[in-house]
Amino acid sequence: MNILLIDDEQLELDQLEYLLEPYLKNHQIFQANDVTEALNVLENHKIHLALVDIHLPGTSGLELAKQLKKSGNTKVIIVTAFQSFDYAQQALRIKVDNYITKPIVEAELIEVVMPYLKDVPYSPIILQVIDIIQERYHTKLTLNKIADEIHVNHAHLSRKFNDEVGISFPDYLNDYRIEAAKKLLRGNSSIAIIAEECGFSGQHYFSVLFKKKVGKTPSEFKKESQNQ
């Protein structure tokens, strides 16, 4: 399951991910600071659950939630500091799936989110592959190698992964590495070291792929993150 967290405050995003992470084994978490970043993620991934802050720069979170509800089967939970009944009414009118207010209380958050996580849409074999990705994404990892390790046919595993997850194994692996790199880019490590630590074959390839996936270079992302 792919989960998208959208908030213009990076600390809020990190707190949300920190609280949810223990309950989200075998799920992939994406972050976005505004609607543009969120739409970039949505272009490349099927998002099953989105947690959306109302107050975003530019287009509001309610407008994004409206688009998400119209475009497919994405479950939408509004997370906001606004406790106004008017906002709650607007959220209900666009048929969001739930609505919780800040400051986030862990027990309340988990109670709201858990019903959407019960039906994991992946088979045991695919869950095993995802486990390996999460544990060893920083190493040289190929589907051929994993197929040999878990004793299944490579072509069959490739088709099954694509069918169940909705994207190819290399795309999923790169996405996971990019999300790991985004966290490291908020620190002091150099881009070359981050590329290596996240399993990329070189800094240039990492930078090109990062720009394609995120819409900005690692340097731009790092500078913006450190200015927040």
N, C-alpha and C positions, 0 to 999 in steps of 0.2 A: 504494500500500500504506500502511495506517495502522499506526503502531508506537506502543505505549504503554510508557513507562518508569515504574516504580513504585519509589520509595525514600523513606524518611522524612527523609533527609539531602539538602538541596537541593544542596550541593556535589557529592555523588555523582551526582545527576541531571544536573547541568550538565556534569560530567566525561564521563558516558556519552554525552550528546548531542554534546558536542564531539568525542569520539573517533569517533562513528558518522556525524556529519553529512557528511563528505566522501564517504562511500559511499552516502548516502541521497538523492541527487538524485531528485526526483519522488516521494519518499515523504513522508508527513506524520508528524511526531513529536508525541506528546502526553506530558505529564508529570502524575504524581499523587504526592502525598506520603503517602497512606494509602488504605485500601480504599474508604472512602466516596467520595473523589475519583475513584478508578479506576472505580468502578461508575457514577459520574456520566458519565464519558467513554464507558463501554460502553453506556449507555442511548441515546446519541446517535450512536454511530459503530460501524461494523464494524471491529474490531481484528484485523489479520492476524497480528501478532507482538507478544508482551508480554515484557518483561524485568522480572522480579519479585524484589524483595528479600524474604528470609524474615522479617526482623525489622521488623515494622511496628506502629505503635500500634493497639491494639484487635485486630481480626481479623488473624491471621498471613498472611504472604505465601503459605504453603503452602495455606492454606484458600482464598485467592483463586485460586491456580493450579488447585486442584481444581475450583472453579466454572467457570473458563475452559475447562478441558479437557472438562467435561461439557456446556457450553452451545453448543459449535460447533466451528469449524475453526481457532480461534486457536492458533498455535504459541506455546509457553511456554518461556522460558529462565529458570531460577533464577539470580540473581546475589546472592551472599551472602558475608559475612565468616566465617560458620560453616564450619569444615572438618570437622565431626563426621560420621563415617560414618553415624550414625543419621539425620541430616538428608538425606544423599544417598539413603539407603534410602527415606525417606518420599517424596522427590521422584520416585524411580523408581516407587514404588507408584501414584502418581497419574498416572503416564505423562507427565511433563513431557518436553519435547523435547530439553532439554540443561541443563547445570548447570555454572556457572563460579564461581570464588571470588575474593574481593577479597584484596589490592589488585588492581585491574583492570590487566591487561597488554594493551596495544593489539593486539598481534599475535594473542594468544589470543582476544580479544573478536571481532575481525574474522573470524578463522577459524571461530568458532562461529556468528556471525550470517549470514555471506555465503550459505550454502546456502539460506537462507530468502528471500533477496532476488533470486535469479537470475531467477525467473519474474515479471517485472513484469506485473501484470494489466491494463495499460492499452494502448490502441492509440496509434499515433504522433500522431494528432490530439489525443487527450486529454492525452498527455504534453506536447504543445505548449501547450495551455491551462494546464496546471499550471505549466509553466515561466514563462508570462506572469504568473500569479498570484504566484509566488514572487519574481519580479523587480519587479512593480509593484503589489503589494497596498496600498501606501500611497497610491496615486493613485485617482482616480475611475474605477472599473473595472466594466464591465458585460459580460454575455455577448454582447449585440448588437454592442458595439464590437469584441470579440475575434473574433466570427464574421466581421464585415466585414474585419478585418485579415488573417485566415487564409483568407478566401474560401470560407466554407462557409455553408450555410443555418442561420439561427439556431435554428429549431425542431428541425432534425435534430441540431444540436450539443447543444442542451438535453437532448433525449432520450438521446443517446449518453452524455453526461456522467453523467446520472442512472443509466443502466443499468450503466455500467462502475464508477463510483466509489461508487454506492450512496446518494448524497445529491445534492441539487440544487447547481447552481453557486453561488447566493447563500449557501447554508449552508456549503459548502466554503470560500468566500472569507472569510466571517465567522469560521469556525473558525481559519483560518490567521492572520487578524488578531488574534484573541483570544490565540493562542499567542505571537505576537510581542509583544503588549501585556503578557503575563505576565512576559516577560523584562525589559521596560522598567520594570515596576512594582517590580522588585527594586532599582532605582536611585533617583536623587533627583529625576527629572523629575516635574512635576505631572501629575495625572490628565488635565487638559484638554489639555496638550501631547501626552501619550501617545495620547489619543484621536485627535488630529489626525495625529500621525506614523504611526499605524496605518491611516489611511484612513477612519475613522468620520466620519459627517456632523455629529456633535456629542457633547458629553460626556454628556448625558442618555441619548441612544440607546445610547452605548457602555456606560454603567453598567447600564442595564436589560438589555442583551444579555449583558453579562459575568456578571451575577447569575444569569441564566437558564442560561447554559452552564456556569459554574464552581460555582455554588451559594453564592457570597459576592460582596459588592460589591468593586469595585476597591480601595476604601479598606481594607476588611477584609483583602483579599489582600495589599496592600502592607504593612500593619502586621504581619501574620503573617510575611511573607517577611523583613522587616527584623529581626524578633525571633529568627529562627532562627540 
